[in-house]
Amino acid sequence: MKKYDIAIIGGGLFGRMAAWRLAQSGWKTVLYEASSPLGENSAAYVAAAMLAPLAEAIDATPLAVSLGYQSLTLWQQYLAQIGQPVFHQQNGSLMVWHTQDEPLAERFRRHLLRAHDGETVWQEWTQHEIAAQEPQLAGRFRKGLYLPQEGQLDNRQTLAALLAAAQQAGAECRFGEAADPETAREQAQWVLDCRGFAAKETWNTRSQSRLRGIRGEVARVFAPEVSLNRPVRLLHPRYPLYICPKENHVFVIGATQLESEDGGAVSVRSSLELFSALYAVCPAFGEARVLETAVGLRPTLQHENPEIRCLPDTQTIEINGLFRHGFMIAPAVCETLLQGMNNLAAGKAFSDGMNKERQSMVTQI
Ligand SMILES: Cc1cc2nc3c(=O)[nH]c(=O)nc-3n(C[C@H](O)[C@H](O)[C@H](O)COP(=O)(O)OP(=O)(O)OC[C@H]3O[C@@H](n4cnc5c(N)ncnc54)[C@H](O)[C@@H]3O)c2cc1C
């Protein structure tokens, strides 16, 4: 008789969420995380945690956009259940651009129309509206696109809250323990591998869609003289930028997207690009204090969708490929996992009764 029903390896974003939801559903759960309760080695610890299915639509797959929309509602439900305070804003986001980059804005509008069956899901803001809604950007941009449905979280508060919720639901959470599927299997009937990029070797031994890391660099700055009411994104041909206002005048500035698995410190070039673009958007950031720069590797599959891989022979489930949208899509992926696990517990196939979209995330080996 094994001690646990399920052992989860990796307590970054997805592992914590899964530990909470599974423990809440009655699974006797243990979570192994190689780093501390902060999760400082995870991509989630670095992320801006924007919930932006519209702004991301230009780069994201239709599946990711759809999961992103579903997750906007699920996050509201999750946070209400968790109870612990998490900075969560659903005040839309604002896209701005310099006059010479109007063709980029036009392309973005066309893309949004295509992704939403011709429906106009944004509002055009004039420079007066920008000034009224975001006074600190007054006079800097002639036009903006406001995306009303979008939101954001504080990534680190979310990680802490998910951990507290998992523990409260009865999950045993072990930190500083780098586990591997074989030893975890000795403890639990099922193993759930949520190691993100660290699972690369295991994943790539048997996958059609290879896992790789995509380097992302961000900065956190403290700017007591700056206030923004929502995330602001700069459309730019070379230096796209976002500025995410968190609590207490802390802003996350990001992010580079580099085809590299080098997790080393932020480069001078990237710092120059991020801070120059930031200063160009809003010179009031000139006196901001740099709190930290940070790097994360986004776990990315070739098809750029999330994947839930079932290996019934070894009673293992692997989840990966949350790419640059982990916060945006994780709740919808997690609800799919839960449905699958409950199917397994009832002796059915993992994807039994799932809709087509959920089924498209699941592979059976
Ligand atoms: C710069 C940057 C900006 C981003 N911005 C956004 C954003 O605005 N919105 C958004 O939706 N997403 C964003 N993301 C993406 C998001 O962070 C990821 O998609 C998400 O964190 C992936 O979750 P995960 O749980 O799969 O992996 P991770 O969050 O990386 O967690 C993996 C965990 O596994 C642990 N681990 C590894 N090996 C072991 C082992 N052997 N034993 C135990 N534990 C182990 C690691 O320590 C880590 O904690 C961003 C990412 C980056 C890098």
Ligand as a Chemical Component Dictionary entry (heavy atoms), coordinates in Angstrom:
data_LIG
# 
_chem_comp.id                   LIG 
_chem_comp.type                 NON-POLYMER 
_chem_comp.pdbx_formal_charge   0 
_chem_comp.three_letter_code    LIG 
# 
loop_
_chem_comp_atom.comp_id 
_chem_comp_atom.atom_id 
_chem_comp_atom.alt_atom_id 
_chem_comp_atom.type_symbol 
_chem_comp_atom.charge 
_chem_comp_atom.model_Cartn_x 
_chem_comp_atom.model_Cartn_y 
_chem_comp_atom.model_Cartn_z 
_chem_comp_atom.pdbx_ordinal 
LIG C1  C1  C 0 10.131 36.511 -18.167 1  
LIG C2  C2  C 0 8.832  35.742 -18.120 2  
LIG C3  C3  C 0 7.632  36.442 -18.151 3  
LIG C4  C4  C 0 6.424  35.751 -18.124 4  
LIG N1  N1  N 0 5.253  36.461 -18.110 5  
LIG C5  C5  C 0 4.076  35.813 -18.118 6  
LIG C6  C6  C 0 2.862  36.537 -18.131 7  
LIG O1  O1  O 0 2.844  37.780 -18.086 8  
LIG N2  N2  N 0 1.689  35.838 -18.176 9  
LIG C7  C7  C 0 1.670  34.471 -18.206 10 
LIG O2  O2  O 0 0.586  33.904 -18.281 11 
LIG N3  N3  N 0 2.812  33.755 -18.166 12 
LIG C8  C8  C 0 4.007  34.392 -18.139 13 
LIG N4  N4  N 0 5.175  33.670 -18.126 14 
LIG C9  C9  C 0 5.113  32.204 -18.283 15 
LIG C10 C10 C 0 4.907  31.432 -16.979 16 
LIG O3  O3  O 0 5.766  31.896 -15.988 17 
LIG C11 C11 C 0 5.166  29.948 -17.244 18 
LIG O4  O4  O 0 4.344  29.525 -18.305 19 
LIG C12 C12 C 0 4.839  29.081 -16.019 20 
LIG O5  O5  O 0 5.573  29.508 -14.908 21 
LIG C13 C13 C 0 5.136  27.604 -16.291 22 
LIG O6  O6  O 0 4.698  26.896 -15.142 23 
LIG P1  P1  P 0 5.278  25.472 -14.738 24 
LIG O7  O7  O 0 4.690  25.137 -13.427 25 
LIG O8  O8  O 0 5.133  24.520 -15.882 26 
LIG O9  O9  O 0 6.862  25.715 -14.598 27 
LIG P2  P2  P 0 7.646  26.581 -13.470 28 
LIG O10 O10 O 0 6.788  27.724 -13.036 29 
LIG O11 O11 O 0 8.981  26.895 -14.055 30 
LIG O12 O12 O 0 7.820  25.550 -12.266 31 
LIG C14 C14 C 0 8.624  24.401 -12.368 32 
LIG C15 C15 C 0 9.072  24.036 -10.949 33 
LIG O13 O13 O 0 9.627  22.728 -10.927 34 
LIG C16 C16 C 0 10.653 22.722 -9.961  35 
LIG N5  N5  N 0 11.521 21.569 -10.216 36 
LIG C17 C17 C 0 12.312 21.341 -11.288 37 
LIG N6  N6  N 0 12.913 20.136 -11.158 38 
LIG C18 C18 C 0 12.483 19.601 -10.001 39 
LIG C19 C19 C 0 12.726 18.366 -9.322  40 
LIG N7  N7  N 0 13.528 17.408 -9.842  41 
LIG N8  N8  N 0 12.097 18.134 -8.150  42 
LIG C20 C20 C 0 11.284 19.052 -7.601  43 
LIG N9  N9  N 0 11.018 20.244 -8.185  44 
LIG C21 C21 C 0 11.595 20.501 -9.380  45 
LIG C22 C22 C 0 11.349 24.064 -10.169 46 
LIG O14 O14 O 0 12.132 24.407 -9.028  47 
LIG C23 C23 C 0 10.144 24.971 -10.383 48 
LIG O15 O15 O 0 9.699  25.536 -9.179  49 
LIG C24 C24 C 0 6.401  34.324 -18.094 50 
LIG C25 C25 C 0 7.604  33.633 -18.030 51 
LIG C26 C26 C 0 8.820  34.323 -18.031 52 
LIG C27 C27 C 0 10.110 33.562 -17.935 53 
# 
loop_
_chem_comp_bond.comp_id 
_chem_comp_bond.atom_id_1 
_chem_comp_bond.atom_id_2 
_chem_comp_bond.value_order 
_chem_comp_bond.pdbx_ordinal 
LIG C1  C2  SING 1  
LIG C2  C3  SING 2  
LIG C2  C26 DOUB 3  
LIG C3  C4  DOUB 4  
LIG C4  N1  SING 5  
LIG C4  C24 SING 6  
LIG N1  C5  DOUB 7  
LIG C5  C6  SING 8  
LIG C5  C8  SING 9  
LIG C6  O1  DOUB 10 
LIG C6  N2  SING 11 
LIG N2  C7  SING 12 
LIG C7  O2  DOUB 13 
LIG C7  N3  SING 14 
LIG N3  C8  DOUB 15 
LIG C8  N4  SING 16 
LIG N4  C9  SING 17 
LIG N4  C24 SING 18 
LIG C9  C10 SING 19 
LIG C10 O3  SING 20 
LIG C10 C11 SING 21 
LIG C11 O4  SING 22 
LIG C11 C12 SING 23 
LIG C12 O5  SING 24 
LIG C12 C13 SING 25 
LIG C13 O6  SING 26 
LIG O6  P1  SING 27 
LIG P1  O7  DOUB 28 
LIG P1  O8  SING 29 
LIG P1  O9  SING 30 
LIG O9  P2  SING 31 
LIG P2  O10 DOUB 32 
LIG P2  O11 SING 33 
LIG P2  O12 SING 34 
LIG O12 C14 SING 35 
LIG C14 C15 SING 36 
LIG C15 O13 SING 37 
LIG C15 C23 SING 38 
LIG O13 C16 SING 39 
LIG C16 N5  SING 40 
LIG C16 C22 SING 41 
LIG N5  C17 SING 42 
LIG N5  C21 SING 43 
LIG C17 N6  DOUB 44 
LIG N6  C18 SING 45 
LIG C18 C19 SING 46 
LIG C18 C21 DOUB 47 
LIG C19 N7  SING 48 
LIG C19 N8  DOUB 49 
LIG N8  C20 SING 50 
LIG C20 N9  DOUB 51 
LIG N9  C21 SING 52 
LIG C22 O14 SING 53 
LIG C22 C23 SING 54 
LIG C23 O15 SING 55 
LIG C24 C25 DOUB 56 
LIG C25 C26 SING 57 
LIG C26 C27 SING 58 
# 
